[in-house]
Amino acid sequence: MLLLTALSAIIAPFVFLVLWRMSAKKGMFFSALILVLLAVTIWGVELPVIGASVLQGAHKALTILFILFGAMVLLDTLRNTGAVKRINQGFQSVSSDMRVQVVIVAFLFGSLIEGAAGFGTPAVVVGPLMVALGFTPMAAATLALIADSSAVSYGAVGTPIQVGLSNIPGANLSFYQDIGIRIAAIDLLGATFVPFALVLILTIFFGQGKKMKDAVALLPWTLLVGLTYSLSALLYAFLFGHEFVSILAALTGLFVATLTARKGVLLPKNVWQDALSDGFSQETEKSEMGLVRAWFPYLIVIVLLLITRIIPPIKQFTLNTIDLSWNNILGYEAISSGWEVLYSPGSILVLAAVLAVFIQGKSLHHFWSASKQSLGSMKNAALALLSTLALVQVFTNSGINAEDLISMPQYIAQTLAATFGSMWIFVSPYLGELGAFITGSATVSTLTFSPIQYSIAKETGMMPDVVLSTQIMGSAAGNMICVHNVVAASAVVGLTGKEGDIIRKTLVPALLYGLVAGIGGFLLLQLL
């Protein structure tokens, strides 16, 4: 009964959202209600802990909504100024083939944003850009989530590694750097094939003809781009450590992909546009705005994200100046929620939107109009996130109970470990995925499960750093299916209420990525 109670946090959302196709607003409300009832009656979690956890979830939901608002207001502002039209024309000049665009925009540009910001930002930034390029909202949300995979292992300047593994005995900078190299080595196979997987999903699920040959035609080029990303990631992990792998590998991939696409290297002559949204028409009138000016707000976002995370005085200023964190909620020291407002990607996205109207010589009215539009689009997403985060925090805080039970996540992990034993290397990534699915964060998943992964590795005689690497990679894959990422990604493309349909499409890629991570970890163990 205890295992079923713990698994209810996974089973209920899956049933309501994926099988019954409820909206996240309804499905996550019922899921949270079921978990709360089971937590009180079976797990012995007292009502004050439930209350504190719900308040913690509401506070965390606000931090996510702030990022969501920033991404939406930036895009809507750029639409109003005409910058999106110019950005689209820039992509069209590289290639008007949607198969090429999904690799450049979703995978490479998304990886760049992931390396700078993390925390679900790439999907909410990339998805709307893809819609503006003519992708259907469902295709844009689905592909943006799947593309945000390999880069998540390194996240915002190495956060999933450096913070996620901070509670491992003997963890230090050298240990983090070794983990970064292990991840890059294990991910050589997975990261190499992510671009082709995106093209395959685009053509099969969203193309009019649904022909495999449309994807196979791009296999040579996608392998070139994938190998560029994965091999450069391994090189940068060796040379510079774990913090800048995603950023540098994405930039390297963007250079190669853009150069080869412009020249048509390894690309078929036919231009594939079979997944264009109904009624979409290409802009034929050339925009008067310069391409650099159109892109400048996004360049500001990347630069500000980087300097607020790698320059100590600026980092301290943004962390401490406007701090709306809520600590010791209802007197529970272990129940807190951080919100350093200036450090949040939301603040940077909003600032970039304000600066955009001045840089692009437009009126501030464009920003205010975009703000009203964005706020009006967030109502249902807000309700879904409140229920989702309430479930997450009750699940996470369930270790505070009157029955002296360990928390639900730890109970699931220990049960799995006892079941699989020496085959654990193949299960390890899925524990990471499970953690990310529930918590919505690769970092939190690793913080939660890395001590268990470390203990299992020691008990079974496997190298702990390899097992911990597969944990992080699995938690990265979990970003494809975690509910609050899906809620955010669907909201920015206007698909609120379709979260279950999106998860149905991202679930198989997430599971396959976990399998590839397990195989990569197993092969590395044989070589070491």
Secondary structure per residue as TSV (DSSP state, phi and psi in degrees):
chain	resnum	aa	ss	phi	psi
A	1	M	-	360.0	-35.8
A	2	L	H	-63.5	-43.3
A	3	L	H	-64.1	-42.7
A	4	L	H	-63.3	-39.3
A	5	T	H	-61.4	-46.6
A	6	A	H	-63.6	-41.1
A	7	L	H	-73.7	-11.3
A	8	S	H	-60.7	-26.6
A	9	A	H	-66.6	-20.4
A	10	I	H	-102.2	-43.2
A	11	I	H	-66.3	-45.0
A	12	A	H	-62.0	-50.9
A	13	P	H	-59.9	-36.9
A	14	F	I	-63.6	-44.0
A	15	V	I	-66.6	-49.4
A	16	F	I	-69.9	-44.0
A	17	L	I	-86.0	-44.9
A	18	V	I	-88.2	-49.5
A	19	L	I	-79.9	-44.9
A	20	W	S	-93.5	-7.3
A	21	R	-	57.4	36.9
A	22	M	-	-71.9	158.0
A	23	S	-	-69.9	157.1
A	24	A	H	-63.5	-31.3
A	25	K	H	-58.6	-44.6
A	26	K	H	-83.4	-48.7
A	27	G	H	-61.2	-41.7
A	28	M	H	-75.3	-27.3
A	29	F	H	-64.1	-48.0
A	30	F	H	-65.7	-37.6
A	31	S	H	-63.3	-44.2
A	32	A	H	-64.8	-39.8
A	33	L	H	-62.9	-44.2
A	34	I	H	-62.1	-45.9
A	35	L	H	-63.9	-41.3
A	36	V	H	-61.4	-45.7
A	37	L	H	-61.2	-42.6
A	38	L	H	-70.3	-36.0
A	39	A	H	-63.4	-38.8
A	40	V	H	-75.0	-46.6
A	41	T	H	-83.3	-34.3
A	42	I	T	-102.7	-43.5
A	43	W	S	-89.0	-11.5
A	44	G	-	75.7	23.0
A	45	V	-	-78.2	125.9
A	46	E	-	-80.4	156.3
A	47	L	H	-58.6	-38.7
A	48	P	H	-60.8	-34.8
A	49	V	H	-67.9	-40.1
A	50	I	H	-59.7	-46.7
A	51	G	H	-61.0	-45.1
A	52	A	H	-63.4	-38.3
A	53	S	H	-67.4	-39.7
A	54	V	H	-64.8	-42.2
A	55	L	H	-64.6	-39.5
A	56	Q	H	-60.9	-44.1
A	57	G	H	-62.5	-40.6
A	58	A	H	-63.4	-40.0
A	59	H	H	-66.1	-43.8
A	60	K	H	-64.2	-35.4
A	61	A	H	-60.8	-38.3
A	62	L	H	-62.1	-40.0
A	63	T	H	-64.6	-36.7
A	64	I	H	-72.3	-41.6
A	65	L	H	-62.3	-32.3
A	66	F	H	-65.2	-42.6
A	67	I	H	-65.2	-42.1
A	68	L	H	-61.4	-43.8
A	69	F	H	-61.5	-43.7
A	70	G	H	-60.0	-44.1
A	71	A	H	-64.7	-42.2
A	72	M	H	-70.4	-41.2
A	73	V	H	-70.4	-33.3
A	74	L	H	-64.6	-48.3
A	75	L	H	-64.9	-43.6
A	76	D	H	-65.6	-36.2
A	77	T	H	-63.4	-44.3
A	78	L	H	-68.7	-30.1
A	79	R	H	-64.5	-43.9
A	80	N	H	-66.5	-34.2
A	81	T	H	-82.4	-12.4
A	82	G	T	92.4	2.4
A	83	A	H	-68.1	-37.0
A	84	V	H	-62.1	-39.1
A	85	K	H	-59.1	-42.5
A	86	R	H	-70.8	-38.3
A	87	I	H	-62.3	-42.3
A	88	N	H	-61.7	-41.6
A	89	Q	H	-64.6	-32.8
A	90	G	H	-65.4	-43.6
A	91	F	H	-63.3	-40.8
A	92	Q	H	-62.5	-33.0
A	93	S	H	-70.5	-27.1
A	94	V	H	-75.2	-52.7
A	95	S	-	-167.7	135.3
A	96	S	-	-93.0	4.4
A	97	D	-	-77.8	121.3
A	98	M	H	-65.3	-26.5
A	99	R	H	-66.2	-38.5
A	100	V	H	-71.4	-41.7
A	101	Q	H	-62.1	-38.9
A	102	V	I	-65.9	-32.8
A	103	V	I	-71.7	-45.6
A	104	I	I	-70.5	-44.9
A	105	V	I	-80.9	-55.4
A	106	A	I	-72.8	-49.5
A	107	F	I	-80.4	-54.0
A	108	L	I	-80.1	-49.9
A	109	F	I	-66.5	-38.1
A	110	G	H	-62.5	-39.2
A	111	S	H	-65.4	-36.1
A	112	L	H	-63.3	-45.1
A	113	I	H	-64.4	-39.5
A	114	E	H	-61.0	-44.2
A	115	G	H	-64.7	-27.2
A	116	A	H	-91.7	-35.8
A	117	A	T	-119.8	-49.0
A	118	G	-	67.1	-155.9
A	119	F	T	53.8	38.3
A	120	G	T	78.9	1.4
A	121	T	H	-62.8	-41.6
A	122	P	H	-55.1	-46.1
A	123	A	H	-63.4	-37.5
A	124	V	H	-78.6	-17.4
A	125	V	H	-89.4	-44.8
A	126	V	H	-74.8	-41.1
A	127	G	H	-52.0	-53.9
A	128	P	H	-62.3	-34.4
A	129	L	H	-61.5	-39.4
A	130	M	H	-68.1	-37.9
A	131	V	H	-60.5	-41.8
A	132	A	H	-64.9	-24.7
A	133	L	H	-82.0	-9.1
A	134	G	T	113.3	-1.4
A	135	F	B	-69.8	146.2
A	136	T	-	-66.1	152.6
A	137	P	H	-55.0	-40.4
A	138	M	H	-64.9	-42.7
A	139	A	H	-64.2	-43.1
A	140	A	H	-62.5	-48.2
A	141	A	H	-65.0	-45.7
A	142	T	H	-63.0	-49.5
A	143	L	H	-70.8	-34.3
A	144	A	H	-63.8	-39.1
A	145	L	H	-68.9	-43.4
A	146	I	H	-67.6	-38.9
A	147	A	H	-64.2	-30.1
A	148	D	S	-82.9	73.8
A	149	S	S	-131.1	-75.8
A	150	S	G	-56.5	-40.5
A	151	A	G	-67.8	-22.6
A	152	V	G	-66.2	-26.7
A	153	S	G	-57.4	-30.7
A	154	Y	T	-101.7	-21.7
A	155	G	T	50.7	-148.9
A	156	A	G	-73.9	100.8
A	157	V	G	41.1	50.3
A	158	G	G	83.2	11.7
A	159	T	H	-59.2	-45.7
A	160	P	H	-58.0	-30.3
A	161	I	H	-83.5	-54.7
A	162	Q	H	-70.9	-38.4
A	163	V	T	-88.0	-42.8
A	164	G	T	-60.9	-32.9
A	165	L	T	-103.6	12.9
A	166	S	T	-67.0	-17.5
A	167	N	T	-98.4	13.9
A	168	I	S	-86.6	134.9
A	169	P	T	-55.4	129.8
A	170	G	T	78.9	9.8
A	171	A	-	-64.4	127.9
A	172	N	-	-149.7	-177.2
A	173	L	H	-60.8	-40.5
A	174	S	H	-62.9	-40.1
A	175	F	H	-63.4	-44.1
A	176	Y	H	-62.6	-40.7
A	177	Q	H	-66.0	-38.9
A	178	D	H	-63.1	-41.6
A	179	I	H	-61.6	-42.0
A	180	G	H	-58.5	-40.0
A	181	I	H	-69.0	-42.5
A	182	R	H	-60.2	-44.2
A	183	I	H	-61.1	-46.4
A	184	A	H	-61.4	-37.9
A	185	A	H	-68.3	-45.5
A	186	I	H	-64.9	-34.4
A	187	D	T	-86.6	6.0
A	188	L	H	-55.9	-40.8
A	189	L	H	-74.8	-49.8
A	190	G	H	-62.4	-51.8
A	191	A	H	-64.6	-32.5
A	192	T	H	-64.1	-35.6
A	193	F	H	-96.8	-4.0
A	194	V	H	-58.7	-46.3
A	195	P	H	-57.6	-42.8
A	196	F	H	-66.7	-38.4
A	197	A	H	-59.8	-39.9
A	198	L	H	-64.1	-43.6
A	199	V	H	-64.4	-41.0
A	200	L	H	-62.0	-46.5
A	201	I	H	-65.4	-39.9
A	202	L	I	-59.8	-47.4
A	203	T	I	-74.7	-40.4
A	204	I	I	-76.5	-43.8
A	205	F	I	-89.9	-29.0
A	206	F	I	-121.1	-8.9
A	207	G	S	-79.6	150.4
A	208	Q	S	-65.6	-40.5
A	209	G	S	-84.2	-22.2
A	210	K	-	51.5	45.9
A	211	K	-	-101.7	130.1
A	212	M	H	-60.1	-34.9
A	213	K	H	-64.1	-26.0
A	214	D	H	-65.8	-30.6
A	215	A	H	-82.0	-43.7
A	216	V	H	-60.0	-32.1
A	217	A	T	-59.8	-26.5
A	218	L	T	-98.9	3.4
A	219	L	H	-56.1	-47.6
A	220	P	H	-58.8	-44.3
A	221	W	H	-68.6	-42.3
A	222	T	H	-65.2	-34.5
A	223	L	H	-67.4	-37.8
A	224	L	H	-61.4	-47.1
A	225	V	H	-66.7	-43.7
A	226	G	H	-62.9	-43.3
A	227	L	H	-65.0	-38.8
A	228	T	H	-58.5	-46.2
A	229	Y	H	-65.2	-51.6
A	230	S	H	-69.2	-41.9
A	231	L	H	-70.5	-38.9
A	232	S	H	-68.4	-33.2
A	233	A	H	-61.6	-42.8
A	234	L	H	-64.8	-41.9
A	235	L	H	-63.1	-46.7
A	236	Y	H	-67.3	-33.2
A	237	A	H	-63.1	-39.6
A	238	F	H	-67.7	-44.4
A	239	L	H	-79.7	-42.1
A	240	F	H	-120.5	-2.1
A	241	G	-	89.8	-168.8
A	242	H	S	-87.1	-13.9
A	243	E	T	-75.2	-33.6
A	244	F	T	-115.8	16.7
A	245	V	H	-60.6	-51.4
A	246	S	H	-62.8	-41.6
A	247	I	H	-65.3	-51.0
A	248	L	H	-69.3	-40.6
A	249	A	H	-65.4	-38.5
A	250	A	H	-65.4	-42.7
A	251	L	H	-63.1	-41.6
A	252	T	H	-63.0	-45.0
A	253	G	H	-63.0	-40.1
A	254	L	H	-62.0	-40.5
A	255	F	H	-62.1	-49.5
A	256	V	H	-67.2	-44.3
A	257	A	H	-64.2	-44.3
A	258	T	H	-65.5	-45.1
A	259	L	H	-61.8	-48.0
A	260	T	H	-70.7	-35.6
A	261	A	H	-67.0	-40.5
A	262	R	H	-60.3	-38.9
A	263	K	H	-91.6	-4.0
A	264	G	T	73.7	21.0
A	265	V	T	-67.7	125.1
A	266	L	T	63.3	15.5
A	267	L	-	-108.3	143.7
A	268	P	-	-68.2	158.8
A	269	K	S	-73.9	-30.4
A	270	N	S	-74.1	141.6
A	271	V	-	-96.1	121.2
A	272	W	-	-95.7	120.0
A	273	Q	-	-136.8	33.4
A	274	D	T	-76.7	-0.5
A	275	A	T	-112.4	16.3
A	276	L	B	-63.5	142.1
A	277	S	-	-64.1	142.9
A	278	D	T	-57.5	131.3
A	279	G	T	84.1	-2.3
A	280	F	-	-75.7	136.1
A	281	S	-	-131.5	139.0
A	282	Q	-	-70.5	141.9
A	283	E	-	-71.6	122.8
A	284	T	-	-97.9	-25.6
A	285	E	S	-77.6	122.3
A	286	K	-	-68.4	131.7
A	287	S	-	-70.3	143.0
A	288	E	S	-81.1	-14.5
A	289	M	S	-75.6	138.5
A	290	G	-	-70.0	150.5
A	291	L	H	-65.0	-39.0
A	292	V	H	-64.1	-42.0
A	293	R	H	-64.8	-37.5
A	294	A	H	-66.1	-41.1
A	295	W	H	-81.7	-14.2
A	296	F	H	-56.0	-39.1
A	297	P	H	-59.0	-37.9
A	298	Y	H	-70.3	-34.5
A	299	L	H	-64.0	-38.6
A	300	I	H	-61.0	-43.5
A	301	V	H	-57.7	-49.1
A	302	I	H	-64.6	-44.6
A	303	V	H	-64.6	-46.8
A	304	L	H	-64.9	-38.6
A	305	L	H	-61.0	-41.4
A	306	L	H	-69.3	-48.1
A	307	I	H	-69.7	-27.8
A	308	T	H	-77.0	-7.7
A	309	R	H	-114.6	-17.8
A	310	I	H	-119.8	-13.1
A	311	I	S	-100.9	108.3
A	312	P	H	-50.7	-49.0
A	313	P	H	-62.3	-40.7
A	314	I	H	-68.9	-39.4
A	315	K	H	-60.4	-45.8
A	316	Q	H	-64.0	-38.3
A	317	F	H	-62.6	-47.9
A	318	T	H	-69.5	-29.6
A	319	L	H	-74.6	-30.6
A	320	N	H	-109.4	-16.9
A	321	T	S	-71.5	-52.3
A	322	I	S	-121.7	94.0
A	323	D	B	-110.9	107.0
A	324	L	-	-103.1	26.2
A	325	S	-	-63.9	152.8
A	326	W	B	-123.2	106.9
A	327	N	-	-104.7	153.2
A	328	N	S	52.0	53.5
A	329	I	G	-63.8	126.9
A	330	L	G	53.4	28.6
A	331	G	G	87.2	2.7
A	332	Y	-	-92.8	113.0
A	333	E	T	-61.6	-33.1
A	334	A	T	-81.2	-6.5
A	335	I	-	-111.7	102.9
A	336	S	-	-143.6	165.0
A	337	S	B	-144.9	125.6
A	338	G	-	-92.1	142.5
A	339	W	-	-153.0	87.7
A	340	E	B	-88.1	101.1
A	341	V	G	-60.0	-47.5
A	342	L	G	-68.9	-26.1
A	343	Y	G	-78.4	-20.3
A	344	S	S	-65.6	139.2
A	345	P	H	-56.5	-26.0
A	346	G	H	-59.0	-44.2
A	347	S	H	-62.5	-41.2
A	348	I	H	-67.6	-40.0
A	349	L	H	-65.3	-41.8
A	350	V	H	-65.3	-44.0
A	351	L	H	-60.4	-41.1
A	352	A	H	-63.7	-35.7
A	353	A	H	-66.3	-40.9
A	354	V	H	-65.6	-46.2
A	355	L	H	-64.8	-29.5
A	356	A	H	-58.6	-42.1
A	357	V	H	-66.4	-30.3
A	358	F	H	-79.6	-43.6
A	359	I	H	-61.2	-37.5
A	360	Q	T	-94.9	10.7
A	361	G	T	66.4	36.9
A	362	K	-	-116.6	174.4
A	363	S	-	-82.5	149.9
A	364	L	T	-65.1	-14.9
A	365	H	H	-57.4	-32.6
A	366	H	H	-61.6	-37.2
A	367	F	H	-70.0	-45.6
A	368	W	H	-63.9	-39.5
A	369	S	H	-63.5	-41.9
A	370	A	H	-65.2	-37.2
A	371	S	H	-63.3	-46.1
A	372	K	H	-62.0	-42.5
A	373	Q	H	-64.2	-42.0
A	374	S	H	-66.9	-44.4
A	375	L	H	-61.9	-39.2
A	376	G	H	-67.1	-22.0
A	377	S	T	-88.4	-5.3
A	378	M	-	-101.2	-1.5
A	379	K	H	-59.5	-54.5
A	380	N	H	-66.9	-36.2
A	381	A	H	-62.5	-39.1
A	382	A	H	-62.6	-44.6
A	383	L	H	-64.1	-40.4
A	384	A	H	-65.5	-41.1
A	385	L	H	-67.9	-35.9
A	386	L	H	-60.4	-46.8
A	387	S	H	-66.4	-42.5
A	388	T	H	-60.7	-48.2
A	389	L	H	-72.1	-28.3
A	390	A	H	-62.6	-46.8
A	391	L	H	-59.1	-46.8
A	392	V	H	-58.0	-46.4
A	393	Q	H	-75.0	-34.7
A	394	V	H	-64.0	-43.7
A	395	F	H	-59.2	-47.3
A	396	T	H	-69.3	-39.6
A	397	N	G	-88.7	7.7
A	398	S	G	-65.5	-10.6
A	399	G	G	-70.1	-15.6
A	400	I	S	-89.3	92.6
A	401	N	S	-146.7	168.8
A	402	A	T	-88.0	-3.2
A	403	E	T	-101.7	3.1
A	404	D	-	57.1	36.7
A	405	L	-	-92.1	150.6
A	406	I	-	-71.2	168.3
A	407	S	-	-67.1	160.2
A	408	M	H	-58.5	-44.5
A	409	P	H	-59.2	-42.4
A	410	Q	H	-66.8	-35.9
A	411	Y	H	-64.6	-43.4
A	412	I	H	-61.7	-45.1
A	413	A	H	-62.5	-45.3
A	414	Q	H	-66.8	-35.8
A	415	T	H	-65.1	-43.0
A	416	L	H	-63.8	-42.2
A	417	A	H	-62.4	-42.5
A	418	A	H	-66.8	-26.6
A	419	T	H	-80.4	-40.4
A	420	F	H	-99.4	-23.2
A	421	G	G	52.4	-121.1
A	422	S	G	-69.9	-15.1
A	423	M	G	-86.9	13.9
A	424	W	H	-59.8	-30.5
A	425	I	H	-58.5	-28.4
A	426	F	H	-82.7	-18.6
A	427	V	H	-95.0	-28.7
A	428	S	H	-49.1	-46.4
A	429	P	H	-61.5	-32.4
A	430	Y	H	-74.0	-26.8
A	431	L	H	-66.5	-38.9
A	432	G	H	-62.8	-42.2
A	433	E	H	-63.0	-42.2
A	434	L	H	-58.8	-45.3
A	435	G	H	-62.3	-42.4
A	436	A	H	-70.9	-35.4
A	437	F	H	-59.5	-41.4
A	438	I	H	-80.2	-50.2
A	439	T	H	-86.0	-22.6
A	440	G	S	79.3	15.1
A	441	S	-	-145.3	127.6
A	442	A	H	-64.5	-36.2
A	443	T	H	-66.0	-47.0
A	444	V	H	-67.8	-38.9
A	445	S	H	-57.3	-45.6
A	446	T	H	-70.8	-38.4
A	447	L	H	-59.4	-39.6
A	448	T	H	-72.7	-43.8
A	449	F	H	-105.0	-12.8
A	450	S	H	-61.5	-37.0
A	451	P	H	-62.5	-36.2
A	452	I	H	-69.4	-43.4
A	453	Q	H	-60.4	-40.9
A	454	Y	H	-63.7	-44.2
A	455	S	H	-65.5	-41.8
A	456	I	H	-62.5	-43.1
A	457	A	H	-60.0	-42.4
A	458	K	H	-64.1	-43.3
A	459	E	H	-68.1	-33.7
A	460	T	H	-95.9	-2.0
A	461	G	T	79.9	12.6
A	462	M	-	-85.7	156.6
A	463	M	-	-69.1	120.0
A	464	P	H	-58.2	-36.6
A	465	D	H	-67.2	-31.4
A	466	V	H	-70.6	-44.3
A	467	V	H	-63.4	-43.1
A	468	L	H	-65.1	-33.1
A	469	S	H	-65.2	-41.2
A	470	T	H	-70.3	-29.3
A	471	Q	H	-60.2	-47.4
A	472	I	H	-65.7	-41.3
A	473	M	H	-64.9	-38.7
A	474	G	H	-64.4	-41.0
A	475	S	H	-65.2	-30.4
A	476	A	H	-65.7	-43.4
A	477	A	H	-64.3	-31.3
A	478	G	G	-62.2	-20.6
A	479	N	G	-63.9	-23.0
A	480	M	G	-67.9	-28.3
A	481	I	T	-119.2	-7.2
A	482	C	-	-65.0	138.4
A	483	V	H	-62.4	-44.5
A	484	H	H	-74.5	-25.2
A	485	N	H	-66.3	-41.4
A	486	V	H	-65.7	-40.5
A	487	V	H	-59.9	-45.7
A	488	A	H	-66.0	-45.6
A	489	A	H	-63.6	-37.2
A	490	S	H	-72.4	-34.7
A	491	A	H	-64.9	-41.6
A	492	V	H	-73.2	-16.4
A	493	V	T	-107.5	7.3
A	494	G	T	80.3	30.9
A	495	L	-	-117.3	28.8
A	496	T	T	-57.3	129.1
A	497	G	T	104.3	-10.6
A	498	K	-	-108.0	21.1
A	499	E	H	-60.4	-39.9
A	500	G	H	-62.0	-39.4
A	501	D	H	-64.6	-36.0
A	502	I	H	-67.8	-45.0
A	503	I	H	-62.4	-35.7
A	504	R	H	-58.6	-31.3
A	505	K	H	-88.6	-27.0
A	506	T	H	-92.8	-12.8
A	507	L	H	-63.9	-48.7
A	508	V	H	-63.4	-47.1
A	509	P	H	-57.5	-37.7
A	510	A	H	-64.3	-44.1
A	511	L	H	-66.4	-40.2
A	512	L	H	-66.0	-38.8
A	513	Y	H	-62.9	-39.6
A	514	G	H	-62.7	-39.4
A	515	L	H	-63.8	-45.4
A	516	V	H	-62.7	-38.1
A	517	A	H	-64.3	-41.1
A	518	G	H	-63.6	-43.2
A	519	I	H	-64.1	-43.1
A	520	G	H	-61.5	-41.2
A	521	G	H	-64.4	-41.6
A	522	F	H	-62.0	-45.6
A	523	L	H	-63.7	-39.4
A	524	L	H	-65.4	-38.2
A	525	L	H	-62.4	-34.2
A	526	Q	H	-71.8	-29.7
A	527	L	H	-83.0	-26.5
A	528	L	-	-88.9	360.0
